[in-house]
């Protein structure tokens, strides 16, 4: 790991070999990243690429110690669950339909976890993603409003790399 530090981040983007599982995970990744990217503040990151990239890095940085603790080799499913969690927490009351069942978005990560368990997967990867996403939501959205504490502000170097963009409405 010391000679290959990029593995800390790239393990979150490896979706495995091409398969049906790969396709489902890619679809979830694209759909929820796109939803976050196209919505305006405070629900999304429209025109704020630095904040969007910082969210992804924050989720990965929380996942790495959890992955070591739970011996997770690949973090992509956890990473996707973290992104889904962020979107769902910001849209808790939105109605979703999944395989013909309607429910509030706030329940969707738990429903996905249940489906993964019913399909024979371990819930630890999903739960790690939920924990990482929840950490981000709490430190970025909740604590600044409830305790006047801002610890998840995007660092200036991220704005230097990804300057804010003007978005036409």
ROFI-933162 format. One record per residue (C-alpha): residue in one letter; x, y, z. Coordinates in Angstrom, 3 decimals. Example, Ala and Ser with C-alpha at 12.3 -4.5 7.8 and 13.67 -1.06 7.14 Angstrom:
<nodes>
rest|X|Y|Z
A|12.300|-4.500|7.800
S|13.670|-1.060|7.140
</nodes>
This chain:
<nodes>
rest|X|Y|Z
X|0.000|0.000|0.000
X|2.857|2.392|0.722
X|4.223|1.910|-2.793
X|0.770|2.061|-4.429
X|-1.247|4.741|-2.549
X|-3.678|5.249|-5.439
X|-5.320|1.944|-4.472
X|-7.026|3.769|-1.599
X|-9.132|5.715|-4.094
X|-9.254|3.442|-7.128
X|-10.767|0.565|-5.147
X|-13.920|2.693|-4.905
X|-14.248|2.829|-8.694
X|-13.577|-0.810|-9.603
X|-16.932|-2.406|-10.353
X|-15.572|-5.861|-11.120
X|-15.606|-7.820|-14.360
X|-18.279|-7.114|-16.945
X|-21.472|-8.824|-15.794
X|-25.080|-8.098|-14.920
X|-23.954|-6.972|-11.455
X|-21.441|-4.629|-13.101
X|-24.222|-3.101|-15.226
X|-26.578|-2.590|-12.261
X|-23.823|-0.950|-10.218
X|-22.805|1.272|-13.120
X|-26.420|2.350|-13.630
X|-26.839|3.236|-9.935
X|-23.536|5.132|-9.962
X|-24.442|7.144|-13.065
X|-28.054|7.849|-12.043
X|-27.301|9.132|-8.548
X|-24.142|11.023|-9.505
X|-26.105|12.687|-12.309
X|-28.974|13.569|-9.977
X|-26.572|15.136|-7.491
X|-24.683|16.947|-10.247
X|-27.764|18.426|-11.920
X|-29.576|19.704|-8.821
X|-28.893|23.111|-7.390
X|-27.713|23.861|-3.863
X|-28.559|22.675|-1.189
X|-29.782|19.394|-2.715
X|-27.084|18.972|-5.333
X|-23.863|20.291|-6.800
X|-24.881|22.134|-9.986
X|-21.967|24.346|-11.013
X|-19.952|23.276|-7.949
X|-17.671|20.518|-9.203
X|-15.195|21.062|-6.346
X|-17.915|20.362|-3.769
X|-19.042|17.275|-5.704
X|-15.511|15.850|-5.920
X|-14.962|16.688|-2.238
X|-18.096|14.705|-1.329
X|-16.768|11.690|-3.247
X|-13.340|11.987|-1.599
X|-14.897|12.363|1.850
X|-16.951|9.208|1.365
X|-13.863|7.293|0.192
X|-11.793|8.603|3.128
X|-14.408|7.320|5.570
X|-14.665|3.999|3.722
X|-10.936|3.203|3.813
X|-10.670|2.613|7.593
X|-14.008|0.771|7.546
X|-12.693|-1.431|4.724
X|-9.599|-2.267|6.755
X|-11.724|-3.115|9.788
X|-14.213|-5.278|7.851
X|-11.605|-6.687|5.398
X|-13.343|-5.276|2.330
X|-11.100|-5.511|-0.727
X|-13.239|-3.516|-3.153
X|-15.083|-0.397|-2.063
X|-17.177|0.297|-5.156
X|-20.455|-1.095|-3.787
X|-19.929|0.772|-0.513
X|-19.031|3.941|-2.425
X|-22.172|3.707|-4.557
X|-24.269|3.113|-1.432
X|-22.716|6.205|0.157
X|-23.677|8.306|-2.874
X|-27.190|6.840|-2.888
X|-27.446|7.600|0.855
X|-26.499|11.264|0.314
X|-29.091|11.680|-2.418
X|-31.778|9.814|-0.454
X|-31.185|11.820|2.748
X|-31.505|15.050|0.768
X|-34.769|13.793|-0.799
X|-36.223|11.704|2.040
X|-39.859|12.355|1.184
X|-39.580|11.846|-2.579
X|-41.594|8.889|-3.818
X|-39.579|6.201|-5.623
X|-40.758|3.098|-7.462
X|-38.402|0.114|-7.604
X|-39.508|-3.169|-9.185
X|-43.122|-2.031|-8.897
X|-42.946|-1.132|-5.194
X|-43.455|2.507|-4.157
X|-41.716|3.931|-1.081
X|-40.051|7.088|0.208
X|-36.450|7.740|-0.890
X|-35.276|7.654|2.726
X|-35.875|3.883|2.784
X|-34.165|3.112|-0.529
X|-30.635|2.347|0.812
X|-32.128|-0.086|3.318
X|-34.214|-1.741|0.606
X|-31.104|-2.132|-1.571
X|-29.248|-3.652|1.388
X|-32.096|-6.112|1.970
X|-32.071|-7.090|-1.724
X|-28.308|-7.676|-1.569
X|-28.740|-9.870|1.526
X|-31.567|-11.840|-0.124
X|-29.273|-12.392|-3.115
X|-26.624|-13.888|-0.823
X|-24.294|-10.916|-0.326
X|-22.949|-9.687|2.966
X|-24.575|-6.500|4.286
X|-21.274|-5.099|5.624
X|-20.292|-3.355|2.381
X|-23.678|-1.668|2.109
X|-23.673|-0.685|5.767
X|-20.158|0.765|5.428
X|-21.420|2.877|2.517
X|-24.409|4.017|4.546
X|-22.103|4.979|7.436
X|-19.787|6.912|5.085
X|-22.691|8.694|3.384
X|-24.273|9.458|6.742
X|-20.995|10.896|8.014
X|-20.922|13.246|5.031
X|-24.586|14.271|5.394
X|-24.204|14.921|9.122
X|-20.997|16.919|8.828
X|-22.059|18.871|5.723
X|-25.819|19.335|6.120
X|-26.860|18.664|9.732
X|-24.139|19.941|12.091
X|-23.835|23.401|10.451
X|-27.590|23.928|10.979
X|-28.024|22.338|14.402
X|-24.705|23.031|16.157
X|-23.214|25.828|14.020
X|-20.199|23.557|13.323
X|-18.745|23.360|9.795
X|-16.088|20.665|9.539
X|-16.793|19.395|6.006
X|-16.131|22.573|4.051
X|-14.524|22.021|0.678
X|-10.851|23.046|0.884
X|-9.641|25.981|-1.210
X|-7.268|23.835|-3.275
X|-10.325|21.977|-4.616
X|-11.804|25.288|-5.824
X|-8.451|26.088|-7.443
X|-8.591|22.795|-9.354
X|-12.350|22.966|-10.077
X|-13.464|26.617|-10.084
X|-17.203|27.279|-9.671
X|-19.095|27.395|-12.958
X|-21.878|29.738|-13.904
X|-24.929|27.713|-14.796
X|-27.621|28.984|-17.124
X|-31.069|28.427|-15.708
</nodes>
